[in-house]
């Protein structure tokens, strides 16, 4: 195999770099969406933002080749995000 040939199915250096950037962007976007959900007083909007955040994290996990992390379970009695007195 010459230096110009790549193994089929294995991303080249450029593709790997682009993939890492995409994963980083998805994770940063997920963090921004989750933060917006924590700041809003609208419970419906908070749920939409959290769902979109989870979708971005799942996309990043699939792209990175890792299993999708499950969100931490809510503690009993903790207020919903966006609810009065909530996070």
C-alpha positions as CSV (number, residue, x, y, z in Angstrom):
1,X,0.0,0.0,0.0
2,X,1.5,3.3,-1.0
3,X,1.4,6.4,1.2
4,X,-1.4,7.8,-0.9
5,X,-3.8,4.9,-0.2
6,X,-6.1,4.8,2.8
7,X,-7.8,1.9,4.4
8,X,-11.4,1.7,3.3
9,X,-13.9,2.8,6.0
10,X,-11.2,4.6,8.0
11,X,-11.5,8.4,7.8
12,X,-8.5,10.3,6.5
13,X,-6.7,13.0,8.6
14,X,-8.9,15.8,7.1
15,X,-12.1,13.9,7.6
16,X,-11.2,13.0,11.2
17,X,-10.4,16.7,12.0
18,X,-13.7,17.8,10.4
19,X,-15.6,15.1,12.4
20,X,-14.0,16.2,15.7
21,X,-15.0,19.8,14.9
22,X,-18.5,18.7,14.2
23,X,-18.7,16.8,17.5
24,X,-17.3,19.8,19.4
25,X,-19.9,22.1,17.7
26,X,-22.8,19.8,18.6
27,X,-21.7,19.6,22.2
28,X,-21.2,23.3,22.5
29,X,-24.7,23.9,21.0
30,X,-26.2,21.3,23.4
31,X,-24.6,23.3,26.3
32,X,-26.1,26.6,25.1
33,X,-29.5,25.0,24.6
34,X,-29.4,23.5,28.1
35,X,-28.4,26.9,29.6
36,X,-31.2,28.7,27.8
37,X,-33.6,26.1,29.2
38,X,-32.3,26.8,32.8
39,X,-32.8,30.5,32.3
40,X,-36.3,30.5,30.9
41,X,-39.5,30.9,33.0
42,X,-41.6,29.1,30.3
43,X,-41.8,25.4,31.2
44,X,-42.9,24.4,27.7
45,X,-40.0,26.2,26.1
46,X,-37.6,24.7,28.7
47,X,-38.7,21.2,27.7
48,X,-38.3,21.9,24.0
49,X,-34.8,23.3,24.6
50,X,-33.8,20.4,26.8
51,X,-35.1,17.9,24.1
52,X,-33.1,19.7,21.4
53,X,-30.0,19.7,23.7
54,X,-30.4,15.9,24.2
55,X,-30.7,15.5,20.4
56,X,-27.4,17.4,19.8
57,X,-25.7,15.2,22.4
58,X,-27.0,12.1,20.8
59,X,-25.8,13.2,17.4
60,X,-22.4,14.0,18.8
61,X,-22.2,10.6,20.5
62,X,-23.1,8.8,17.3
63,X,-20.6,10.8,15.3
64,X,-17.9,10.2,17.8
65,X,-18.7,6.5,17.9
66,X,-19.7,6.4,21.6
67,X,-22.9,5.2,23.2
68,X,-25.5,7.9,23.9
69,X,-25.2,9.0,27.6
70,X,-28.4,8.9,29.6
71,X,-29.5,12.0,31.4
72,X,-29.2,11.9,35.2
73,X,-32.5,11.0,36.9
74,X,-34.3,13.8,38.6
75,X,-34.4,13.8,42.3
76,X,-37.9,13.5,43.9
77,X,-39.2,16.9,44.8
78,X,-36.9,18.9,42.6
79,X,-38.7,21.6,40.6
80,X,-39.0,21.3,36.8
81,X,-36.6,23.5,34.8
82,X,-38.3,26.8,34.0
83,X,-40.8,26.4,36.9
84,X,-41.0,29.1,39.5
85,X,-38.1,28.4,41.9
86,X,-36.6,25.9,39.4
87,X,-33.1,26.0,38.0
